Amino acid sequence: MPLRKVSAERFNGFKNRFRPWFITWIVIMWVMLMGEITIANLVGGIAVGLAVVLLLPLPAMPVAGVTVSWGRLALFSLHWLWDLMVASVKVGWLAVRPGPMEKTAILKVPMRVENEFILSLAVTFYNLQPGGAVSDIDIANRMLTIHVLHATTEADIEREINHVRQLERAMIGIFERRPR
């Protein structure tokens, strides 16, 4: 009798892990990685997707209560891509320009988003832009420690703090829907 119970629990565990959309995305990424759509690549992608989803389960993300404002997300994406290009040019110039190295700074900046998933998205967006990087996250106090590449003047530091505040407002506007 206990053997059947264990088997049923094990089956329910696998059933709860099975996520068709995750497997679909893994298959798409696998085919893109391989560079061509073939039967072998599709079967290989399905095998990799099933293995990842069933054998290497990730914990559930705390996304309860998160809604997405798709229009704001689209506008943010366009603005973020523009900022990415501008920051890339600025960092490229800092790397090749003649003269001494620029001063850098380590700053502690609050990030007042409620959800940890949204906090991780904000940190990811910040880290993907050249010129600064989050080096530590104090989750309990929602405090980011960031390393800024160009911090020669107080205005440079204030600009970076304002950049984090704008990111915070954008994340709240897109995902949390509370007054700014």
N, C-alpha and C positions, 0 to 999 in steps of 0.2 A: 504494500500500500504506500509506504513512504517513497518508493522509487517512482511511482506515477506522479506523486505530488512534486517531487524535485524536477521531473521531466517537464511537467506542465509549467512550473515556474521558470525553468530555463527557456522553454519555448516562448513564454510571454515576454521574457527579457529580450530575446532576439526580435520578437514581433514589435516591441516598443522601440527598438533600435532602428528598425527598417524605415528609412526615409527616402521615398522615391525621388523627391526633388534633389536631394543631396547627391544621389547616385547619378541623376541626369546631368547635374553640373560637373561632376567628376568625369563622366564620359565625355562631355563637351571639352573640358580642359585637356583630357587625355588625347583626344583626336587632334586638338589644336597643337599640343606638344609634339605629336608624331608628325604633323604637317600634311596629312592627307586622310581622306575619308575612305577607309577600306573595311571590309568585313572583319578582318583580323584586328584592326585598330578598335572597332566598335566592341567586339567581343572582349578584347583586352581591357578596354575602358570599363566595361560592365564588370569584369572580374575584379579590377582594381577598386572600382566603386563599392562593390559588395564587400570586399575585404576591409576597406577603410571603415565603412559604415557599421558592419557587423562585428568586426574583430577589434577595432580601435575606436570605440565610442567616445565622443566628446561630452562633457557635462552640458546640461541645458543652460543656455544663456538667459539671464534675467531680463526678458523683454516684455513682461506683463505691463500693460498700460501704455506701451509705446505706440504712438500713432505717427504716421509720416505725412507731412505736408509736401506733396509731390512737386507742386509749383515752386515752393521755396527751396526744395532740394535741387531742382533743375537750375534755378538761378544761382544757388550756392556753388554748384558744380562748375558752371561757367565762370563765375568769379574766382573760384579756386584754381581753375586751369590757367586763367590769366595771371593770377598771382604766382603760380608755379613758373610760368615763362619769365616773368619779370625777376623773380628771385634767382632763377638759374643764370640769367644774364649778369645780375649783380654779383653773385658768388663767383662766376667765371671771371669777371673783371677783377675782383679782389685777388684771385689766384694768379693772374698774369700781369697785373699792373706793376710798374716799378715803384719802389719805395719800401719802407718798413712794413712789417706785419701790423695788421689792425689789432686793436685791443678787443678782447673778448670779455664776456661777463657770464656769471651764473646768477640767475634770478629765481626767486620763489614767487609764483603767481597763482592766485586762486582760480579754480575752475568750478563754478557753481552749477553743475548739472546733477540731477538727482539719480539717474540710472547709471550703473556701472558699464553697461553696454555702450551707452552714449558717450560716457567718459573715454572708453577705449577707442571709439570712433574719432573723437576729437583729438586724442593723442596721436592716432594714426595719421589723420589729416595734417597735423602740425609737423610730425616727423618726416612726412614725405616731401615737405617744402625745404629747399636748401636755405641755409642761413641760421638754422636753430634746430635744437633737438631736445626732447624731453629726456632727462637723465634719471629722474626719480618721480614717483607718484605716491603721494600720501593720500590713500583712498579715504581714510577716516575723516580727514580734514579737507578733502578735495583740493589739495595743494600740489601744483606741479613745480618741479625744479627743472629749469630749462637752461641750456647752454646756448648763448647767443654769439654768433660769429663776429658780427660787426657792432661793437658797442663803444665807439670812440667818445661820444658825447652823451650828456643826459638826454638829449632829444632822441638819440638812437635807442636808448634804453626805454624811454617812454613810448616810442613808436612800437617796440616789440611787445610791451605790456598791453598797449591798445590793440595790437594784432591778436593777442590771446583773448582779450575781452570781446573783440568782434567774432572770433571763432566760437566763444562761449554763447554769445547772443544768437548766432546762427544755429548752433546745435539745439538750443532751447526752442527757438522759433520753428525749426524743422520737426523736432521730435517730441518736445515736452509740452508745448502749447500753454505756457504760463506767461504772465505779464513780464516784460523786460524791465 
